[in-house]
Amino acid sequence: MIVDAHQHFWRYDPRACAWIDARMDVLKRDFLPVDLVPHLDQAGVHATIAVQTQHSVEETEWLLELADANPFIAGVVGWVDLQADDVEAQIARLSTHARLAGIRHLVQREADDRFLLGSAFGRGIASLGQAGLAYDILIYPRHLAVAADFVARYPSQAFVLDHLAKPEIRRGAIDAWAGDLRRLAAAPNVWCKLSGLVTEADWRTWTAAEIEPYLDAAFDCFGAARLIAGSDWPVCTLAADYSRTMAVVRDYVARFTSAEREAVLGGNARTAYLKTGPDGRTHR
């Protein structure tokens, strides 16, 4: 079973989608399950994890409704205000939905580079474990050292690093990023998504060969047991269509054993997000 562990849906609203700038006109429209299904069929992808794009409980509830109506959406990574006084109640209410798989905050947009270490935010993170929810870490390379300190505070919490922390592939910057990634990967409760990489390279001229050193570093740091494939659709369409995007990781793992390929392309997503056992059933 192949799982795309990172894709988005939205109804385009210029205010809610203010991050979509003039370079991204192709994204200024609705992207819904009906738009994704043909790409899944063509690429041989069986299930997805839909990930939030807004700091909005309403968006999370909408994504869960989409999951109810579209069985291929196996899980949702949503948002709650992790700094709120009633965060436990918010999480308890949303986690009654079986397809809520995790929570994410758009940390890369926060002005404070040490945002993850805030005490109020930490109380919210501590509440996630009780509900069996993963936390997606969305950051830039400059945040990796802080992220390593952050995850060390919560050794029993499952964390998933999005997009390899967005390495600067178009500049060829790798050494400092790889060193900081290794420090984060030392925490055994952290998984890492091989997603969003085509848009960190040059959108027009990128090649799989340019991305391969970053995949090499990721496998060296995390191993096949903690890496998860994802597309970042529809954002990936700025640089490549869905099938070509998924092929970057799919082609790369062709050199590994069948068990390692299955883990990266689906098994690890089920472990990190869906808590499925060897029988394939969900045990959240």
KEPAVO-895710 format. One record per residue (C-alpha): residue in three letters; x, y, z; residue number from 0. Coordinates in steps of 0.2 Angstrom, whole numbers, plus 5000, padded with zeros to 4 digits. Layout:
% KEPAVO-895710
ALA | X | Y | Z | NUM
...
% end
This chain:
% KEPAVO-895710
MET | 5000 | 5000 | 5000 | 0
ILE | 5007 | 5017 | 4994 | 1
VAL | 5003 | 5032 | 5005 | 2
ASP | 5006 | 5050 | 5001 | 3
ALA | 5008 | 5057 | 5018 | 4
HIS | 5008 | 5075 | 5014 | 5
GLN | 4995 | 5084 | 5003 | 6
HIS | 4983 | 5098 | 5004 | 7
PHE | 4965 | 5104 | 5000 | 8
TRP | 4958 | 5121 | 5000 | 9
ARG | 4944 | 5132 | 4993 | 10
TYR | 4954 | 5147 | 4987 | 11
ASP | 4952 | 5163 | 4997 | 12
PRO | 4965 | 5177 | 4994 | 13
ARG | 4964 | 5181 | 5013 | 14
ALA | 4965 | 5164 | 5020 | 15
CYS | 4979 | 5159 | 5006 | 16
ALA | 4989 | 5175 | 5008 | 17
TRP | 5005 | 5164 | 5007 | 18
ILE | 5001 | 5161 | 4989 | 19
ASP | 5010 | 5175 | 4980 | 20
ALA | 5012 | 5182 | 4963 | 21
ARG | 5024 | 5168 | 4958 | 22
MET | 5011 | 5155 | 4962 | 23
ASP | 4996 | 5159 | 4951 | 24
VAL | 4993 | 5141 | 4947 | 25
LEU | 4988 | 5138 | 4965 | 26
LYS | 4975 | 5152 | 4965 | 27
ARG | 4960 | 5140 | 4963 | 28
ASP | 4951 | 5127 | 4973 | 29
PHE | 4960 | 5110 | 4975 | 30
LEU | 4948 | 5096 | 4981 | 31
PRO | 4948 | 5077 | 4982 | 32
VAL | 4940 | 5076 | 4965 | 33
ASP | 4955 | 5085 | 4958 | 34
LEU | 4968 | 5073 | 4966 | 35
VAL | 4960 | 5056 | 4962 | 36
PRO | 4965 | 5055 | 4944 | 37
HIS | 4983 | 5059 | 4949 | 38
LEU | 4983 | 5045 | 4963 | 39
ASP | 4976 | 5033 | 4951 | 40
GLN | 4990 | 5037 | 4938 | 41
ALA | 5004 | 5036 | 4951 | 42
GLY | 4997 | 5020 | 4959 | 43
VAL | 4995 | 5029 | 4976 | 44
HIS | 4982 | 5021 | 4988 | 45
ALA | 4979 | 5033 | 5002 | 46
THR | 4984 | 5050 | 5008 | 47
ILE | 4986 | 5061 | 5023 | 48
ALA | 4978 | 5078 | 5021 | 49
VAL | 4988 | 5092 | 5030 | 50
GLN | 4981 | 5109 | 5036 | 51
THR | 4987 | 5125 | 5028 | 52
GLN | 4978 | 5137 | 5040 | 53
HIS | 4978 | 5141 | 5059 | 54
SER | 4959 | 5136 | 5059 | 55
VAL | 4949 | 5123 | 5068 | 56
GLU | 4936 | 5126 | 5055 | 57
GLU | 4948 | 5120 | 5042 | 58
THR | 4952 | 5105 | 5052 | 59
GLU | 4934 | 5101 | 5054 | 60
TRP | 4932 | 5103 | 5035 | 61
LEU | 4946 | 5091 | 5031 | 62
LEU | 4939 | 5078 | 5043 | 63
GLU | 4922 | 5080 | 5033 | 64
LEU | 4932 | 5077 | 5017 | 65
ALA | 4940 | 5062 | 5025 | 66
ASP | 4923 | 5055 | 5029 | 67
ALA | 4917 | 5057 | 5011 | 68
ASN | 4933 | 5051 | 5003 | 69
PRO | 4940 | 5034 | 5010 | 70
PHE | 4957 | 5037 | 5001 | 71
ILE | 4960 | 5051 | 5014 | 72
ALA | 4966 | 5039 | 5028 | 73
GLY | 4971 | 5053 | 5040 | 74
VAL | 4971 | 5072 | 5043 | 75
VAL | 4985 | 5082 | 5051 | 76
GLY | 4975 | 5097 | 5058 | 77
TRP | 4977 | 5112 | 5069 | 78
VAL | 4972 | 5117 | 5086 | 79
ASP | 4978 | 5132 | 5096 | 80
LEU | 4991 | 5123 | 5106 | 81
GLN | 4994 | 5138 | 5117 | 82
ALA | 4976 | 5140 | 5122 | 83
ASP | 4971 | 5137 | 5140 | 84
ASP | 4958 | 5124 | 5134 | 85
VAL | 4969 | 5115 | 5123 | 86
GLU | 4965 | 5098 | 5131 | 87
ALA | 4947 | 5101 | 5128 | 88
GLN | 4950 | 5106 | 5110 | 89
ILE | 4960 | 5090 | 5107 | 90
ALA | 4948 | 5079 | 5116 | 91
ARG | 4934 | 5085 | 5105 | 92
LEU | 4943 | 5083 | 5088 | 93
SER | 4951 | 5067 | 5092 | 94
THR | 4934 | 5058 | 5094 | 95
HIS | 4936 | 5058 | 5075 | 96
ALA | 4945 | 5042 | 5070 | 97
ARG | 4954 | 5050 | 5055 | 98
LEU | 4962 | 5064 | 5065 | 99
ALA | 4980 | 5058 | 5064 | 100
GLY | 4991 | 5073 | 5070 | 101
ILE | 4992 | 5092 | 5073 | 102
ARG | 5003 | 5105 | 5065 | 103
HIS | 5007 | 5123 | 5068 | 104
LEU | 5015 | 5134 | 5055 | 105
VAL | 5031 | 5137 | 5065 | 106
GLN | 5040 | 5143 | 5049 | 107
ARG | 5030 | 5159 | 5049 | 108
GLU | 5033 | 5163 | 5068 | 109
ALA | 5044 | 5178 | 5071 | 110
ASP | 5053 | 5170 | 5085 | 111
ASP | 5065 | 5157 | 5080 | 112
ARG | 5064 | 5149 | 5097 | 113
PHE | 5045 | 5148 | 5096 | 114
LEU | 5045 | 5129 | 5098 | 115
LEU | 5052 | 5131 | 5116 | 116
GLY | 5039 | 5142 | 5123 | 117
SER | 5030 | 5136 | 5139 | 118
ALA | 5012 | 5138 | 5133 | 119
PHE | 5016 | 5129 | 5117 | 120
GLY | 5024 | 5115 | 5127 | 121
ARG | 5009 | 5112 | 5137 | 122
GLY | 4999 | 5109 | 5121 | 123
ILE | 5012 | 5097 | 5115 | 124
ALA | 5011 | 5087 | 5131 | 125
SER | 4992 | 5086 | 5128 | 126
LEU | 4994 | 5077 | 5111 | 127
GLY | 5002 | 5061 | 5118 | 128
GLN | 4987 | 5058 | 5128 | 129
ALA | 4976 | 5058 | 5112 | 130
GLY | 4989 | 5047 | 5102 | 131
LEU | 4992 | 5061 | 5090 | 132
ALA | 5008 | 5065 | 5081 | 133
TYR | 5015 | 5083 | 5079 | 134
ASP | 5021 | 5089 | 5062 | 135
ILE | 5036 | 5100 | 5063 | 136
LEU | 5036 | 5113 | 5049 | 137
ILE | 5052 | 5123 | 5050 | 138
TYR | 5067 | 5130 | 5040 | 139
PRO | 5085 | 5124 | 5041 | 140
ARG | 5089 | 5138 | 5054 | 141
HIS | 5076 | 5130 | 5066 | 142
LEU | 5084 | 5113 | 5066 | 143
ALA | 5095 | 5115 | 5081 | 144
VAL | 5080 | 5122 | 5091 | 145
ALA | 5069 | 5108 | 5085 | 146
ALA | 5082 | 5095 | 5092 | 147
ASP | 5081 | 5103 | 5109 | 148
PHE | 5062 | 5103 | 5107 | 149
VAL | 5059 | 5085 | 5104 | 150
ALA | 5071 | 5080 | 5118 | 151
ARG | 5058 | 5087 | 5130 | 152
TYR | 5045 | 5075 | 5124 | 153
PRO | 5053 | 5058 | 5122 | 154
SER | 5036 | 5049 | 5121 | 155
GLN | 5028 | 5060 | 5109 | 156
ALA | 5028 | 5056 | 5090 | 157
PHE | 5035 | 5069 | 5079 | 158
VAL | 5036 | 5071 | 5060 | 159
LEU | 5048 | 5083 | 5052 | 160
ASP | 5040 | 5090 | 5036 | 161
HIS | 5049 | 5092 | 5020 | 162
LEU | 5066 | 5088 | 5027 | 163
ALA | 5066 | 5106 | 5035 | 164
LYS | 5066 | 5113 | 5018 | 165
PRO | 5084 | 5112 | 5013 | 166
GLU | 5090 | 5126 | 5001 | 167
ILE | 5092 | 5114 | 4986 | 168
ARG | 5092 | 5128 | 4973 | 169
ARG | 5108 | 5135 | 4981 | 170
GLY | 5116 | 5118 | 4984 | 171
ALA | 5117 | 5122 | 5003 | 172
ILE | 5119 | 5105 | 5012 | 173
ASP | 5133 | 5103 | 5025 | 174
ALA | 5126 | 5114 | 5039 | 175
TRP | 5108 | 5107 | 5036 | 176
ALA | 5114 | 5089 | 5036 | 177
GLY | 5124 | 5092 | 5052 | 178
ASP | 5108 | 5099 | 5061 | 179
LEU | 5097 | 5086 | 5053 | 180
ARG | 5108 | 5072 | 5061 | 181
ARG | 5106 | 5080 | 5078 | 182
LEU | 5087 | 5080 | 5076 | 183
ALA | 5087 | 5062 | 5070 | 184
ALA | 5096 | 5056 | 5085 | 185
ALA | 5079 | 5057 | 5094 | 186
PRO | 5071 | 5040 | 5090 | 187
ASN | 5053 | 5047 | 5091 | 188
VAL | 5056 | 5058 | 5076 | 189
TRP | 5050 | 5053 | 5058 | 190
CYS | 5054 | 5063 | 5043 | 191
LYS | 5045 | 5067 | 5027 | 192
LEU | 5053 | 5066 | 5010 | 193
SER | 5041 | 5079 | 5003 | 194
GLY | 5041 | 5096 | 4997 | 195
LEU | 5058 | 5094 | 4989 | 196
VAL | 5055 | 5099 | 4971 | 197
THR | 5049 | 5116 | 4976 | 198
GLU | 5065 | 5119 | 4986 | 199
ALA | 5075 | 5116 | 4970 | 200
ASP | 5074 | 5127 | 4955 | 201
TRP | 5056 | 5125 | 4949 | 202
ARG | 5060 | 5125 | 4930 | 203
THR | 5077 | 5116 | 4929 | 204
TRP | 5078 | 5104 | 4944 | 205
THR | 5083 | 5086 | 4941 | 206
ALA | 5082 | 5071 | 4952 | 207
ALA | 5101 | 5071 | 4953 | 208
GLU | 5101 | 5087 | 4962 | 209
ILE | 5089 | 5081 | 4975 | 210
GLU | 5098 | 5064 | 4977 | 211
PRO | 5112 | 5071 | 4989 | 212
TYR | 5098 | 5077 | 5001 | 213
LEU | 5090 | 5060 | 5000 | 214
ASP | 5107 | 5052 | 5004 | 215
ALA | 5108 | 5063 | 5019 | 216
ALA | 5091 | 5059 | 5025 | 217
PHE | 5093 | 5040 | 5024 | 218
ASP | 5110 | 5042 | 5032 | 219
CYS | 5102 | 5051 | 5047 | 220
PHE | 5085 | 5042 | 5049 | 221
GLY | 5087 | 5026 | 5040 | 222
ALA | 5073 | 5018 | 5030 | 223
ALA | 5063 | 5014 | 5046 | 224
ARG | 5059 | 5033 | 5049 | 225
LEU | 5057 | 5041 | 5032 | 226
ILE | 5040 | 5044 | 5024 | 227
ALA | 5036 | 5048 | 5006 | 228
GLY | 5024 | 5063 | 5002 | 229
SER | 5020 | 5074 | 4988 | 230
ASP | 5015 | 5091 | 4995 | 231
TRP | 5002 | 5092 | 4981 | 232
PRO | 4996 | 5104 | 4975 | 233
VAL | 5011 | 5115 | 4980 | 234
CYS | 5022 | 5103 | 4971 | 235
THR | 5014 | 5108 | 4954 | 236
LEU | 5024 | 5124 | 4955 | 237
ALA | 5039 | 5113 | 4949 | 238
ALA | 5032 | 5096 | 4943 | 239
ASP | 5016 | 5086 | 4941 | 240
TYR | 5010 | 5073 | 4954 | 241
SER | 5018 | 5058 | 4946 | 242
ARG | 5035 | 5066 | 4943 | 243
THR | 5035 | 5072 | 4961 | 244
MET | 5031 | 5055 | 4968 | 245
ALA | 5044 | 5047 | 4957 | 246
VAL | 5058 | 5056 | 4965 | 247
VAL | 5057 | 5046 | 4980 | 248
ARG | 5050 | 5030 | 4972 | 249
ASP | 5064 | 5029 | 4960 | 250
TYR | 5077 | 5033 | 4974 | 251
VAL | 5071 | 5018 | 4985 | 252
ALA | 5071 | 5006 | 4970 | 253
ARG | 5089 | 5002 | 4976 | 254
PHE | 5084 | 4996 | 4993 | 255
THR | 5076 | 4980 | 4999 | 256
SER | 5057 | 4977 | 4996 | 257
ALA | 5054 | 4979 | 5015 | 258
GLU | 5063 | 4996 | 5015 | 259
ARG | 5054 | 5002 | 5000 | 260
GLU | 5037 | 4997 | 5008 | 261
ALA | 5042 | 5006 | 5024 | 262
VAL | 5046 | 5022 | 5016 | 263
LEU | 5032 | 5022 | 5003 | 264
GLY | 5018 | 5017 | 5015 | 265
GLY | 5022 | 5007 | 5031 | 266
ASN | 5030 | 5021 | 5040 | 267
ALA | 5016 | 5033 | 5037 | 268
ARG | 5004 | 5020 | 5044 | 269
THR | 5015 | 5018 | 5060 | 270
ALA | 5018 | 5037 | 5063 | 271
TYR | 5000 | 5042 | 5059 | 272
LEU | 4987 | 5028 | 5058 | 273
LYS | 4994 | 5016 | 5071 | 274
THR | 4991 | 5001 | 5061 | 275
GLY | 4997 | 4984 | 5066 | 276
PRO | 5003 | 4970 | 5055 | 277
ASP | 4985 | 4965 | 5051 | 278
GLY | 4983 | 4982 | 5042 | 279
ARG | 4970 | 4987 | 5054 | 280
THR | 4970 | 5004 | 5063 | 281
HIS | 4973 | 5003 | 5082 | 282
ARG | 4972 | 5021 | 5087 | 283
% end
